[in-house]
Amino acid sequence: MHLVHILIFLAVLVMGCQSGSSEEAMADSHESHAAADDPEEAIPYETMRVERKNVTSSIYYPASIEGRQTVKLIPRIEGYLQKVMVKEGAHVKRGQVLFVMDQATYKAEVNVAKANVSAARAEVSNSHLNVDSKKKLYEKNIISEFELRQAENQLKLAEAQLEQNLAQQEVAQTNLSYTTIKSPSDGVVGRLPYHVGDYIGPAMTDGLTTIADTKEMYIYFSLTERDIINRITQYGSLDKMIEAFPSITLKLTNDMDYAEKGRVESMSGVLDHKTGTLQVRAAFPNPDGILLSGGTGRVAIPMEYKDEIVIPRQATFEILNQVYVYKIVDGRAKSVIVDVISVSDGQNYVVNNGLSEGDVIISKGTGFVRENMMIEPMEQSEPIEPMEQDEP
């Protein structure tokens, strides 16, 4: 009897569980259908309306610094270095003695050359006497014309020998002068790799030192073909572009702006086929000697963009080196490729192609947006004012 009661209790319990499960399933089904019937919810994102404006910015280009005149001093003759009369970094004047080589051999050569000149002059004098004597004898028909001509030719040989010895004396004296090495210009002495006792000569490639004229410095940098074409189109020719080129600023390696402004003096006129760039030379005054030959920096070139579309970089994203923005079309996010130029310190882009004035784009949070997502525009943001930008 007890067993029958237990079996009945278990049957009732199982039926109750099945009934509960069925009700929960039906409830879940109703909720699912209700959710499917609800419309897609729009997600709020900050947006901006695209506008045209004038932008003035600065683009930075890597630059190298050289003295207006940098001369490498290489000896013209061979010999031992006897004196070093300057120190590295010293300011020197044109004509100042910097090095002295061993002069003993070259002084001896000068003395030999002088002796040869004296002997040749004596020979010329004797030949003159001989010719005068022969002329008198010829006039008296004592000697033949052949003997007279022979004496005259001997005089010519003596005179030629004298000229040759004079030339050798000049060479010897010039070589002796080369033992004293002087500064070819005002400037600053570079590194001094050689010391007293070293054997030096014309074959050396590194030179005794360099003298850099640093009163005015040349700054070399390169512009891209696109920059050059844009500027030539604006001004009409390369010469006119150089004349109209704005003053440029130099940023030093300590990230400080150099106090003096520079001017563009020349351009190479031929593009480097390897880099697609054209070399530009600008001149900067260097009254305090702050700029050092062989140094580096960056030149800032003002760039004006008139009536251009400007968008913040944070409104873009990149896929496979292509720059995209999300444009709001019928309330949905549509990705659009844009052709842009970076004009600031990483904050803004100038748009060449891909957007039109009046378009609305997502200006912030593009990393969370998905294609065709419903968007609820928030208060529009203004583009960040452009600042300086390094050339990529």
C-alpha positions in Angstrom: 0.0 0.0 0.0 2.8 2.3 0.9 4.5 1.5 -2.4 1.4 2.5 -4.4 1.3 5.9 -2.6 4.9 6.5 -3.4 4.4 5.7 -7.2 1.4 8.1 -7.4 3.4 10.9 -5.7 6.3 10.5 -8.2 4.0 10.6 -11.2 2.3 13.8 -10.0 5.8 15.4 -9.5 7.0 14.6 -13.0 3.8 16.0 -14.6 4.2 19.2 -12.7 7.8 19.7 -13.9 6.8 19.1 -17.5 4.0 21.6 -17.3 6.3 24.3 -15.8 8.9 23.7 -18.6 6.3 24.0 -21.3 5.0 27.3 -19.8 8.6 28.7 -19.7 9.2 27.7 -23.3 6.0 29.4 -24.4 7.0 32.5 -22.5 10.4 32.6 -24.1 8.9 32.1 -27.5 6.5 35.1 -27.0 9.4 37.3 -25.8 11.5 36.3 -28.9 8.7 37.2 -31.3 8.1 40.5 -29.5 11.8 41.4 -29.8 11.8 40.5 -33.5 8.9 42.8 -34.1 10.7 45.8 -32.4 12.6 48.2 -34.8 16.5 48.5 -34.8 17.6 51.0 -32.1 19.8 53.9 -33.4 23.1 54.4 -31.6 24.1 58.0 -30.6 27.5 59.2 -32.1 29.1 62.6 -32.3 29.0 63.9 -35.8 30.0 67.0 -37.8 28.9 68.7 -41.0 31.7 69.1 -43.5 32.6 72.7 -44.3 35.1 74.5 -46.5 37.6 76.9 -44.9 41.0 78.5 -45.4 43.9 76.7 -43.5 47.4 77.9 -42.9 49.7 75.3 -41.6 53.4 74.4 -41.5 54.9 71.2 -43.0 58.2 70.0 -41.6 61.0 68.5 -43.8 64.2 66.8 -42.6 67.2 69.0 -43.3 71.0 68.9 -43.2 73.2 71.9 -42.2 76.4 72.9 -43.9 78.6 75.9 -43.8 78.4 78.2 -46.7 81.9 77.1 -47.7 83.3 73.9 -46.3 86.8 73.2 -47.5 88.7 69.9 -46.9 92.4 70.6 -46.5 94.6 68.1 -48.3 98.4 68.6 -48.6 99.7 69.2 -52.1 103.1 67.5 -51.3 104.3 64.6 -49.3 106.2 64.8 -46.0 106.1 64.6 -42.3 103.8 66.9 -40.3 106.0 69.1 -38.1 103.6 71.5 -36.5 99.9 71.7 -35.7 99.1 75.3 -34.9 95.3 75.2 -34.3 92.9 73.3 -32.1 89.6 71.7 -33.1 86.7 74.1 -33.2 89.0 77.2 -33.3 87.8 80.2 -35.3 90.5 81.1 -37.9 91.0 83.8 -40.5 91.8 83.6 -44.1 95.5 83.1 -44.6 96.2 82.0 -41.0 98.8 79.2 -40.7 97.3 76.0 -39.6 100.0 73.3 -40.3 103.7 73.2 -41.1 105.4 70.2 -42.8 109.1 69.3 -42.6 110.8 71.8 -44.9 114.4 70.5 -44.9 114.1 68.6 -48.2 112.2 71.3 -50.0 114.6 74.0 -48.8 117.4 71.9 -50.2 115.6 71.6 -53.6 115.2 75.4 -53.7 118.9 75.8 -53.1 119.8 73.4 -55.8 117.4 75.1 -58.2 119.0 78.5 -57.4 122.5 77.1 -58.1 121.4 75.7 -61.4 119.9 79.1 -62.4 123.2 80.8 -61.5 125.1 78.3 -63.6 122.7 78.7 -66.5 123.1 82.5 -66.4 126.8 82.2 -66.5 126.5 79.9 -69.5 124.3 82.4 -71.2 126.8 85.2 -70.5 129.7 83.1 -72.0 127.6 82.3 -75.0 127.0 86.0 -75.6 130.7 86.6 -75.5 131.3 83.8 -77.9 128.7 85.1 -80.4 130.2 88.6 -80.3 133.6 87.2 -80.9 132.4 85.1 -83.8 130.7 88.0 -85.4 133.9 90.1 -85.5 135.8 87.2 -87.0 133.1 86.5 -89.5 133.2 90.2 -90.6 136.9 89.8 -91.3 136.3 86.6 -93.2 138.4 84.7 -90.7 135.6 82.2 -89.9 132.8 80.8 -92.0 129.1 81.6 -91.6 128.5 78.1 -90.3 130.8 78.7 -87.3 128.9 82.0 -86.5 125.5 80.3 -86.7 126.8 77.5 -84.5 127.8 80.0 -81.8 124.4 81.7 -82.1 122.6 78.4 -81.7 124.8 77.6 -78.6 123.5 80.9 -77.1 119.9 79.9 -77.8 120.5 76.6 -76.0 122.0 78.4 -73.0 119.1 80.7 -72.8 116.6 77.8 -73.0 118.5 76.0 -70.3 118.2 79.2 -68.2 114.5 79.3 -68.7 114.2 75.7 -67.7 116.2 76.2 -64.5 114.2 79.2 -63.6 111.0 77.1 -64.0 112.5 74.4 -61.8 113.4 77.0 -59.2 109.8 78.3 -59.2 108.5 74.7 -58.7 110.9 74.2 -55.8 109.9 77.4 -54.2 106.2 76.6 -54.7 106.7 73.2 -53.1 108.4 74.8 -50.2 105.5 77.2 -49.8 103.1 74.2 -49.7 104.8 73.0 -46.5 103.0 75.8 -44.8 99.3 75.1 -44.9 97.0 78.1 -44.5 93.3 78.6 -44.0 91.6 79.3 -47.4 88.8 81.3 -45.7 87.4 82.5 -42.4 85.7 79.7 -40.5 85.8 77.0 -37.9 88.3 74.2 -37.8 86.9 70.7 -37.9 88.4 67.5 -36.6 92.1 67.0 -36.4 92.8 63.3 -37.1 96.6 63.8 -37.8 99.3 64.7 -35.3 102.9 65.8 -35.4 105.2 63.1 -37.0 102.5 61.6 -39.2 103.4 61.2 -42.9 100.9 63.1 -45.0 100.4 63.8 -48.7 98.0 64.3 -51.6 96.8 60.7 -51.5 95.0 61.1 -48.2 91.2 61.2 -48.7 90.1 62.4 -45.3 92.2 65.5 -45.3 94.1 67.2 -42.4 90.9 69.0 -41.4 88.0 71.0 -42.7 87.4 74.7 -42.5 83.7 75.7 -42.5 82.6 79.2 -43.1 79.7 79.5 -40.6 78.7 83.1 -40.9 75.9 82.0 -43.1 74.7 78.4 -43.2 73.2 76.4 -46.0 70.2 74.2 -45.1 69.5 71.4 -47.6 66.1 69.7 -47.7 63.9 67.9 -50.3 60.4 68.7 -51.6 58.3 66.0 -53.2 57.3 66.2 -56.9 53.7 66.9 -55.8 54.8 69.9 -53.8 56.9 71.3 -56.6 54.2 70.9 -59.2 51.6 72.5 -56.9 53.8 75.5 -56.3 55.0 75.9 -59.9 51.3 75.8 -61.0 50.6 78.5 -58.4 53.4 80.8 -59.4 54.0 80.0 -63.1 57.6 78.9 -63.2 60.4 77.6 -61.0 62.2 80.9 -60.8 59.1 82.8 -59.8 58.3 80.1 -57.2 61.8 80.6 -55.7 61.3 84.4 -55.6 57.8 84.0 -54.0 58.9 81.3 -51.5 58.0 82.4 -48.0 60.5 82.7 -45.2 61.1 79.4 -43.5 61.8 78.4 -39.9 64.4 75.9 -38.7 63.7 73.6 -35.8 66.8 72.4 -34.1 67.5 68.9 -32.7 66.6 70.2 -29.2 63.1 70.9 -30.6 63.6 74.7 -30.3 63.0 77.1 -33.1 66.1 78.8 -34.5 65.7 82.6 -33.9 66.7 83.6 -37.5 64.5 83.1 -40.5 65.8 81.6 -43.7 65.3 82.2 -47.4 65.2 79.7 -50.2 68.1 80.5 -52.7 68.1 77.7 -55.2 66.6 74.4 -56.3 68.4 71.6 -58.2 65.8 71.6 -61.0 66.2 67.8 -61.5 64.2 65.2 -59.6 66.0 62.4 -57.9 64.6 59.3 -59.8 65.2 57.2 -56.7 63.3 59.3 -54.2 61.1 61.4 -56.5 62.2 64.5 -54.7 64.0 67.8 -55.6 66.8 69.2 -53.4 66.3 72.8 -52.1 68.9 75.0 -50.6 68.1 77.7 -48.1 70.4 80.2 -46.4 70.2 81.1 -42.7 72.3 83.8 -41.0 74.4 82.4 -38.2 75.8 85.5 -36.3 76.2 83.6 -32.9 77.6 80.4 -34.4 74.6 78.3 -33.0 74.3 76.3 -36.3 77.1 73.8 -36.7 78.2 72.4 -40.1 77.3 68.8 -40.4 74.3 69.2 -38.1 70.6 68.3 -38.8 67.2 69.8 -38.1 63.8 70.3 -39.7 62.6 73.2 -41.8 59.1 74.4 -41.4 57.5 75.6 -44.6 54.2 77.6 -44.4 51.5 76.0 -46.5 48.2 77.7 -47.3 45.1 75.7 -48.2 42.3 77.9 -49.4 38.6 76.9 -49.5 39.4 73.3 -48.5 37.4 70.6 -46.6 39.1 70.0 -43.2 38.2 67.0 -41.0 39.8 65.8 -37.7 42.0 62.7 -38.0 40.0 61.0 -35.3 37.0 61.0 -37.7 38.9 58.6 -40.0 40.1 55.0 -39.9 42.5 53.1 -42.1 42.2 49.7 -43.9 45.0 48.5 -46.1 46.6 52.0 -46.4 43.2 53.5 -47.4 41.7 56.3 -45.3 38.0 56.0 -44.6 35.2 58.0 -42.9 31.7 57.0 -42.0 29.2 59.3 -43.8 25.6 59.4 -42.5 23.3 58.5 -45.4 19.6 58.1 -44.5 20.4 57.7 -40.9 22.9 54.9 -41.4 26.7 54.8 -41.4 28.3 54.3 -44.8 32.1 53.9 -45.2 33.7 56.2 -47.8 37.3 56.3 -49.0 38.8 59.8 -48.8 42.0 61.2 -50.4 43.6 63.3 -47.7 46.7 65.5 -46.9 48.0 65.7 -43.4 48.5 69.3 -42.5 48.7 69.4 -38.7 50.5 67.7 -35.8 48.5 64.6 -36.3 45.1 66.1 -35.6 43.6 67.2 -39.0 43.3 66.3 -42.6 42.6 68.3 -45.7 40.3 66.3 -48.0 41.1 66.3 -51.7 38.4 63.8 -52.7 35.7 61.7 -51.2 33.6 64.3 -49.3 31.4 67.3 -50.3 30.5 70.3 -48.5 27.4 69.7 -46.3 28.1 65.9 -45.8 27.6 64.7 -42.3 30.2 62.3 -40.9 30.9 60.6 -37.6 33.6 62.7 -36.0 34.4 60.5 -33.0 34.4 56.8 -32.0 34.7 55.4 -35.5 36.4 52.3 -34.1 33.0 51.1 -32.6 30.9 51.8 -35.7 29.8 49.0 -38.1 28.8 49.4 -41.7 25.1 50.3 -42.2 24.6 50.8 -38.5 21.7 53.1 -37.5 23.1 56.4 -36.1 21.5 59.0 -33.9 23.6 62.2 -34.6 24.7 64.0 -31.5 25.8 67.6 -31.2 28.2 68.4 -34.1 31.8 69.0 -33.3 34.1 71.5 -35.0 37.4 70.4 -36.6 40.5 71.0 -34.6 42.6 74.0 -35.7 45.5 72.8 -37.8 49.1 73.0 -36.4 52.5 72.0 -37.6 53.0 68.6 -39.2 56.1 66.5 -40.0 56.4 65.5 -43.6 55.6 61.7 -43.8 
